[in-house]
Amino acid sequence: MPSDSVWPLLLFLVGLFGFAMLILVCGIQSRELERGASDTDSTSLAPAPTRSLFATLDAAFEVPRDVDESVIQGVEQYLRGQTEVATRFVARPSIDSLHVAGPAHVSEPEPASFARIRRFLDRELELVDRFVSDPSYDRFHGQLATVA
């Protein structure tokens, strides 16, 4: 005779197999219902014609017959503006020249900007020389002042 600890295992297995049978029966029943519905529908409706992949791609890239000239002019104007912004940015790279789409005003870089960059680079070279000659944590991370 099985001991008392086997009964919970047997009940679990019976429940597991019972649920598996229930799922199987419900699946078979729903499949038979689908077959019955498709048999009645297929006799009354003709099959849909299949389209090839290439016909679908050709239809996706067709140009509409009625072209609105104002849309084309708007796109051309937008592209010209973006070209001006790109030209301005290449001539003088800055955040303002990249994001602000104003009139095309391309000027030579200011000498003050070059002087400021030169002061910054000189200061950085001086800090590097100091760090290399006497390495310390303070000399490496402690110099965070801005250059005016």
N, C-alpha and C positions, 0 to 999 in steps of 0.2 A: 504494500500500500504506500502511495506517495506521501511524503512528509508534508507538513503545513507550509513549508517555504516554496514548494513547487506550484501550488495553486495560483498564486499571483502571476507566475510566469505563464502558466497554461491559459489563464484568462486573457493575458496580454496578447498571446499568440492567436487565440481564437478571435479576439477583437481585430487584430491586424489583418488576418485572412478574411474576416467578414467585411471589413471596409474595402479590401482589395477586390473582392467579388462584387460588392455594390458598385464600385467605380467601373468595373468591367461591364457589368450589366447595363449601367446607365450610358456608357459609351456606345455599346452595341445598339441600344434602343435609339439614341439620338442619330447614329449613322443610318439606321434603317429609315427613320423619319426624313432625313435629308435625301436619301435615295428616292423615296416615294415622292417627295416634292419636286426633285429634279426631273423625274420621269414625266410628270404631268406638265412641267414647264417646257421641257425640250420638245414636246410634240406640238405645242402651240406657237412657239417662237422659233424663228430662223436663227442659225448661229451668226454671231457678229463677225464681220470680215476682219481678218488680222492685218495689221499694218506693219510694214517692215521698219527696221531701225533707221534705215537711210531716209525713208519717207518722213519719219518723225523729225529727224535732224534737219532735213531740207525745210520743213514747215517752220521749225524754230528760228531759222535764219532768214526767212523771207522778209523782204523790205516792204512795208505797207505802201499801197498805191498812192494814197493821199498824203503828201508830205507838206507839213506846215512850214512855210518859209520863216515865220517869226521864231519858231523853235530852232531852226538851223542857225539863224542870225544870233540868237541868244547863246547857243553853244559856241559859235565862233568867237563872240565877244568874250565869253568866259575863258576860253582857251588863250586868247590873246592877252587877257589880264594875267593869267597864270604864267604865261611866258615872260611877261614883263617882270613879274615878281621873282621868277627864277633867275632872270638876267641880272636884276638888281642884287639878289642874294649872292650870285657868283662874283659880281664886281665888288661888293662890300658885305661880307658875311656878318650878320648880326640877327638877333631875335626880331628886332623891329622890321628890318628889311625883309624878313621871311614871312611874317604874319600880317603886316600892314600892307594892303593892296591900294596904295595911293597913287598919285601921279609919279611917273618915272623920273626920279631925281637921283641920278647917280653922280656922286661927287668923289673926289679923291679922298683917301683916308687922311684924317687930321694928324699933323705932326705931334699934337699933344697925346694922342693915343699911342703913338710909337714911343714917345718919351716915357709914358706910364708903364708900358710893357717892358721897356728897357730897364727902368728902375726895379720893377718886380723881378726880372730875370737876374739882375745884378745882386739883389738882396737874397734870392734863392741860392745863387752860386756862393755867396758869402756864408750862408747858413750851412751849405754842404761842406765847404772847406773847414768850417769850425767843427762840424760833427766828425769829419774824417780825421782831423788832427787830434781831437779829444772826444771820443764817442761817449755819450751819456743819454739816458732816457729824456732828461729835460731838454737837451739840445736837439733831440730828434723830434719831440712832440710839443715842446713848449713855445714855439715861435708861430703864433697864429694871428699876428696883427696884420691888418690890411695896408696896402701901399696907397698913399694918397697922391 
